[in-house]
Each structure stands twice: as C-alpha cells, then as structure tokens.
Amino acid sequence: MPEAVTEFLNAECLLMTTIRQLGERALIKRLGRLLPQTRGVIVGIGDDCAIVRTVSDKSYDLVLTSDPVIEGVHFAAGEKPLLVGRKAAGRVLSDLAAVGAEPLWALVDLVAPADTPVTKIEGIYRGLAGMAGRHGLTIVGGDTAGGACLELHVFAVGRVPHGRAILRSGAKPEDVVFVTGSLGGSRAGKHLRFEPRLAQGQWIRARGAASSMIDLSDGMASDLRRVAEMSGTGALINLAGIPVSTEAMKGKGGRSPLSHALFDGEDYELLFTVPVRKAAALERAWRTKFTTVRLSRVGSMTAGRGNVKCVGPDGRHTLLKDGGYEHFIGSDT
C-alpha cells in the first residue's frame, strides 16, 4: 500500500478514535506532548504529583486558585474545543491578575464521557496550552476521569512579592472605582474570547496605588457588591460612566445594553479602587502604558457596608439591583 494512503488511513482512524479505545495512559502521554515543560519543573505529567522548584527565599508569596469549566454551564456542547481550552486557562489567569500575581504552574483535571473523540480533547488542550503559554503559566499535570459531560478543573499557582497581593477587602470610603475594558455581551460569545488582564494587574500592583481589586466574572453589579461587603464600605456608581461593550449593544431578550453591562458576567475585566489623591496620576500613567485597553472611572466607594447605589443621568440616586450570575442558580436577570 502506498505510504501516502497509509498515512491518510491512519489519520482517518485517529479522527474516529475515542478515549475508551485509546486508554488513559496513552491519552496522558499524547496530551503531554502538547504541553511543553519549562525550567523549574522537576516532575511533570505522568506521576501521582507534579514537583516544582519553589521560591528559595521569603521575598514572594505563592498564590493558589482553581476554576471549573463545565459543558452546559460554561460552554455549549457544540463549542469549538480550542475556545473551551482557552477559556479554562483564561479563568484562572484572570484570578491571578486580580491580585496582581505572576503565573507559575497549573494542574488540569479532565472529566469526559468515554465516547468523546480524542481529537476533541486534544483540541481543548491545544487551547489550554496556547493561552497558558502566552502568559507564562506552565501546565505540569492533573488527572482524568469518566463522567456524563465534559469538565475541566484547573488549579493554578502564581506569586506576588511578599505582602503585596491586592485583595477585595482594602477599599475605603471616597476611593475611586475603575474598570478595565468594556462590559457586557458574554452571551454573544465574548466569554470565550477574553484576554486575562495579567499585565494590567501586575502593573497596578507594582504602582502600589490600588486599595482593592477583583476580576469581573459574575457581573459588575455582583462583584462590586463583594468588594463593598468585604471592605466594609458602600459604593456609588455613575451609570453614564459604565463602558458598554459592542456585544452588549447588540444584546437580546428585551434588556438594555446597560443592563447587559452590569449583570451579564464573564467579562474577566478588572475592577479596582484607588485613593482619590492617587487616581488622576494613575489615569495619566495608564494612558501612556496601555494604549489599547480602556480604563474607565465609574464611581466611588462610600460609607455604609454593602450599601451600593447608582446615579442616573437625572442625578437621582437609587439602589443598584443585586443581580448577575450565581452558581447553582444561574442568572436572575
């Protein structure tokens, strides 16, 4: 049989091969070839545990986070595998960005039905490896299991200079509230194509100006309330200052673009607070440093724990609805 025909038949067989047919160990070996290792990894994929060289001095704090991506919850069953993997890595990277951390290592647990095509899983891992690699996150292992639907559970480790992580709990009354990028439109596919704001988070941390920070995963209205409650403050948001995305402008379901911007969730932008005396200088420096990422001043923190209000174009103050995405319930908007 001609060599070209043999290669074609082998490729066709590969397309039809399932995880059940390939087996766990062979699958892990194949996926391992898609995830190149970097310096610092002593034992990577293939053992019970991954072993990495830890920081040899006390100048850094390790940052740990995890996030799931589940079929039917975080992505549709027919979604492109590359985008699914991209999102799985992007979610934990966004968490690291929210404290100003530098990404280091990650573990990925894969759950999948046994009849899932192997090429689909490989596509997911290509998306994982691509997003992780761009931001310096090395995938060093994980586990696999059978299940009713596709799931990826990602655990990530990063680092920040000792004592310099930006938390949700540091906001003070009169601090200015900023958000990066534009908001809303996740249901139009934006949630699969976001870029985690790692460079911005690290820059904000290095300037020492931010008093608190969070990534916007469940919706601005919901996540701002988390900052206010954990900081023991309230907030007043200027609705005219909310940066509404192009996707939100096309929003369906009878809701306004502003409603999508406030409540859709899965923006993966940063919301952070800055003492008022430092706000103007930070805005000027931002415009010089990040010419393609928008920064918007959207309000200020106030006294009164958890008392979150908004002001409309007419100057009237009203309570901001407590909406957004909540796990086990979904969106209430």
VENMOQUI-V580936 format. One record per residue. N is the residue number from 1. RES is the residue in three letters. PHI is phi as a letter, one per 40 degrees, with the letter a starting at -180 (NA if undefined). Layout:
BEGIN
n->N res->RES phi->PHI
n->N res->RES phi->PHI
END
This chain:
BEGIN
n->1 res->MET phi->NA
n->2 res->PRO phi->d
n->3 res->GLU phi->d
n->4 res->ALA phi->c
n->5 res->VAL phi->c
n->6 res->THR phi->d
n->7 res->GLU phi->c
n->8 res->PHE phi->c
n->9 res->LEU phi->c
n->10 res->ASN phi->c
n->11 res->ALA phi->c
n->12 res->GLU phi->c
n->13 res->CYS phi->c
n->14 res->LEU phi->c
n->15 res->LEU phi->c
n->16 res->MET phi->c
n->17 res->THR phi->c
n->18 res->THR phi->b
n->19 res->ILE phi->c
n->20 res->ARG phi->d
n->21 res->GLN phi->c
n->22 res->LEU phi->c
n->23 res->GLY phi->g
n->24 res->GLU phi->c
n->25 res->ARG phi->c
n->26 res->ALA phi->c
n->27 res->LEU phi->c
n->28 res->ILE phi->c
n->29 res->LYS phi->c
n->30 res->ARG phi->c
n->31 res->LEU phi->c
n->32 res->GLY phi->d
n->33 res->ARG phi->c
n->34 res->LEU phi->c
n->35 res->LEU phi->b
n->36 res->PRO phi->c
n->37 res->GLN phi->c
n->38 res->THR phi->b
n->39 res->ARG phi->d
n->40 res->GLY phi->h
n->41 res->VAL phi->c
n->42 res->ILE phi->c
n->43 res->VAL phi->b
n->44 res->GLY phi->b
n->45 res->ILE phi->c
n->46 res->GLY phi->h
n->47 res->ASP phi->b
n->48 res->ASP phi->c
n->49 res->CYS phi->b
n->50 res->ALA phi->c
n->51 res->ILE phi->b
n->52 res->VAL phi->b
n->53 res->ARG phi->c
n->54 res->THR phi->c
n->55 res->VAL phi->c
n->56 res->SER phi->c
n->57 res->ASP phi->b
n->58 res->LYS phi->c
n->59 res->SER phi->c
n->60 res->TYR phi->b
n->61 res->ASP phi->b
n->62 res->LEU phi->c
n->63 res->VAL phi->b
n->64 res->LEU phi->b
n->65 res->THR phi->a
n->66 res->SER phi->a
n->67 res->ASP phi->a
n->68 res->PRO phi->c
n->69 res->VAL phi->b
n->70 res->ILE phi->b
n->71 res->GLU phi->d
n->72 res->GLY phi->g
n->73 res->VAL phi->b
n->74 res->HIS phi->b
n->75 res->PHE phi->a
n->76 res->ALA phi->c
n->77 res->ALA phi->d
n->78 res->GLY phi->c
n->79 res->GLU phi->c
n->80 res->LYS phi->c
n->81 res->PRO phi->d
n->82 res->LEU phi->d
n->83 res->LEU phi->c
n->84 res->VAL phi->c
n->85 res->GLY phi->c
n->86 res->ARG phi->d
n->87 res->LYS phi->c
n->88 res->ALA phi->d
n->89 res->ALA phi->c
n->90 res->GLY phi->c
n->91 res->ARG phi->c
n->92 res->VAL phi->c
n->93 res->LEU phi->c
n->94 res->SER phi->c
n->95 res->ASP phi->c
n->96 res->LEU phi->c
n->97 res->ALA phi->d
n->98 res->ALA phi->c
n->99 res->VAL phi->b
n->100 res->GLY phi->g
n->101 res->ALA phi->c
n->102 res->GLU phi->c
n->103 res->PRO phi->c
n->104 res->LEU phi->b
n->105 res->TRP phi->b
n->106 res->ALA phi->a
n->107 res->LEU phi->b
n->108 res->VAL phi->b
n->109 res->ASP phi->c
n->110 res->LEU phi->b
n->111 res->VAL phi->b
n->112 res->ALA phi->a
n->113 res->PRO phi->c
n->114 res->ALA phi->c
n->115 res->ASP phi->c
n->116 res->THR phi->c
n->117 res->PRO phi->d
n->118 res->VAL phi->d
n->119 res->THR phi->c
n->120 res->LYS phi->c
n->121 res->ILE phi->c
n->122 res->GLU phi->c
n->123 res->GLY phi->c
n->124 res->ILE phi->c
n->125 res->TYR phi->c
n->126 res->ARG phi->c
n->127 res->GLY phi->c
n->128 res->LEU phi->d
n->129 res->ALA phi->c
n->130 res->GLY phi->c
n->131 res->MET phi->c
n->132 res->ALA phi->c
n->133 res->GLY phi->c
n->134 res->ARG phi->c
n->135 res->HIS phi->b
n->136 res->GLY phi->g
n->137 res->LEU phi->c
n->138 res->THR phi->b
n->139 res->ILE phi->c
n->140 res->VAL phi->b
n->141 res->GLY phi->i
n->142 res->GLY phi->i
n->143 res->ASP phi->a
n->144 res->THR phi->b
n->145 res->ALA phi->a
n->146 res->GLY phi->c
n->147 res->GLY phi->a
n->148 res->ALA phi->c
n->149 res->CYS phi->a
n->150 res->LEU phi->c
n->151 res->GLU phi->a
n->152 res->LEU phi->b
n->153 res->HIS phi->b
n->154 res->VAL phi->b
n->155 res->PHE phi->b
n->156 res->ALA phi->b
n->157 res->VAL phi->b
n->158 res->GLY phi->b
n->159 res->ARG phi->a
n->160 res->VAL phi->b
n->161 res->PRO phi->d
n->162 res->HIS phi->d
n->163 res->GLY phi->g
n->164 res->ARG phi->b
n->165 res->ALA phi->c
n->166 res->ILE phi->c
n->167 res->LEU phi->b
n->168 res->ARG phi->c
n->169 res->SER phi->c
n->170 res->GLY phi->b
n->171 res->ALA phi->c
n->172 res->LYS phi->b
n->173 res->PRO phi->d
n->174 res->GLU phi->g
n->175 res->ASP phi->d
n->176 res->VAL phi->c
n->177 res->VAL phi->b
n->178 res->PHE phi->b
n->179 res->VAL phi->b
n->180 res->THR phi->c
n->181 res->GLY phi->g
n->182 res->SER phi->b
n->183 res->LEU phi->b
n->184 res->GLY phi->g
n->185 res->GLY phi->g
n->186 res->SER phi->c
n->187 res->ARG phi->c
n->188 res->ALA phi->c
n->189 res->GLY phi->h
n->190 res->LYS phi->c
n->191 res->HIS phi->c
n->192 res->LEU phi->c
n->193 res->ARG phi->b
n->194 res->PHE phi->c
n->195 res->GLU phi->b
n->196 res->PRO phi->c
n->197 res->ARG phi->c
n->198 res->LEU phi->c
n->199 res->ALA phi->c
n->200 res->GLN phi->c
n->201 res->GLY phi->c
n->202 res->GLN phi->c
n->203 res->TRP phi->c
n->204 res->ILE phi->c
n->205 res->ARG phi->c
n->206 res->ALA phi->c
n->207 res->ARG phi->c
n->208 res->GLY phi->g
n->209 res->ALA phi->c
n->210 res->ALA phi->c
n->211 res->SER phi->c
n->212 res->SER phi->a
n->213 res->MET phi->a
n->214 res->ILE phi->a
n->215 res->ASP phi->c
n->216 res->LEU phi->c
n->217 res->SER phi->b
n->218 res->ASP phi->b
n->219 res->GLY phi->h
n->220 res->MET phi->d
n->221 res->ALA phi->c
n->222 res->SER phi->c
n->223 res->ASP phi->c
n->224 res->LEU phi->c
n->225 res->ARG phi->c
n->226 res->ARG phi->c
n->227 res->VAL phi->c
n->228 res->ALA phi->c
n->229 res->GLU phi->c
n->230 res->MET phi->c
n->231 res->SER phi->c
n->232 res->GLY phi->g
n->233 res->THR phi->b
n->234 res->GLY phi->b
n->235 res->ALA phi->a
n->236 res->LEU phi->b
n->237 res->ILE phi->b
n->238 res->ASN phi->c
n->239 res->LEU phi->c
n->240 res->ALA phi->c
n->241 res->GLY phi->c
n->242 res->ILE phi->c
n->243 res->PRO phi->c
n->244 res->VAL phi->c
n->245 res->SER phi->c
n->246 res->THR phi->c
n->247 res->GLU phi->c
n->248 res->ALA phi->c
n->249 res->MET phi->c
n->250 res->LYS phi->c
n->251 res->GLY phi->d
n->252 res->LYS phi->b
n->253 res->GLY phi->g
n->254 res->GLY phi->g
n->255 res->ARG phi->b
n->256 res->SER phi->c
n->257 res->PRO phi->d
n->258 res->LEU phi->c
n->259 res->SER phi->c
n->260 res->HIS phi->c
n->261 res->ALA phi->c
n->262 res->LEU phi->c
n->263 res->PHE phi->b
n->264 res->ASP phi->c
n->265 res->GLY phi->g
n->266 res->GLU phi->f
n->267 res->ASP phi->c
n->268 res->TYR phi->f
n->269 res->GLU phi->c
n->270 res->LEU phi->b
n->271 res->LEU phi->b
n->272 res->PHE phi->a
n->273 res->THR phi->b
n->274 res->VAL phi->b
n->275 res->PRO phi->d
n->276 res->VAL phi->d
n->277 res->ARG phi->c
n->278 res->LYS phi->b
n->279 res->ALA phi->c
n->280 res->ALA phi->c
n->281 res->ALA phi->c
n->282 res->LEU phi->c
n->283 res->GLU phi->d
n->284 res->ARG phi->c
n->285 res->ALA phi->c
n->286 res->TRP phi->c
n->287 res->ARG phi->c
n->288 res->THR phi->c
n->289 res->LYS phi->c
n->290 res->PHE phi->b
n->291 res->THR phi->c
n->292 res->THR phi->b
n->293 res->VAL phi->b
n->294 res->ARG phi->c
n->295 res->LEU phi->b
n->296 res->SER phi->b
n->297 res->ARG phi->c
n->298 res->VAL phi->b
n->299 res->GLY phi->i
n->300 res->SER phi->a
n->301 res->MET phi->c
n->302 res->THR phi->b
n->303 res->ALA phi->c
n->304 res->GLY phi->g
n->305 res->ARG phi->d
n->306 res->GLY phi->g
n->307 res->ASN phi->c
n->308 res->VAL phi->b
n->309 res->LYS phi->b
n->310 res->CYS phi->b
n->311 res->VAL phi->b
n->312 res->GLY phi->c
n->313 res->PRO phi->d
n->314 res->ASP phi->c
n->315 res->GLY phi->g
n->316 res->ARG phi->c
n->317 res->HIS phi->c
n->318 res->THR phi->b
n->319 res->LEU phi->c
n->320 res->LEU phi->c
n->321 res->LYS phi->d
n->322 res->ASP phi->c
n->323 res->GLY phi->b
n->324 res->GLY phi->h
n->325 res->TYR phi->c
n->326 res->GLU phi->b
n->327 res->HIS phi->c
n->328 res->PHE phi->g
n->329 res->ILE phi->b
n->330 res->GLY phi->g
n->331 res->SER phi->c
n->332 res->ASP phi->b
n->333 res->THR phi->b
END
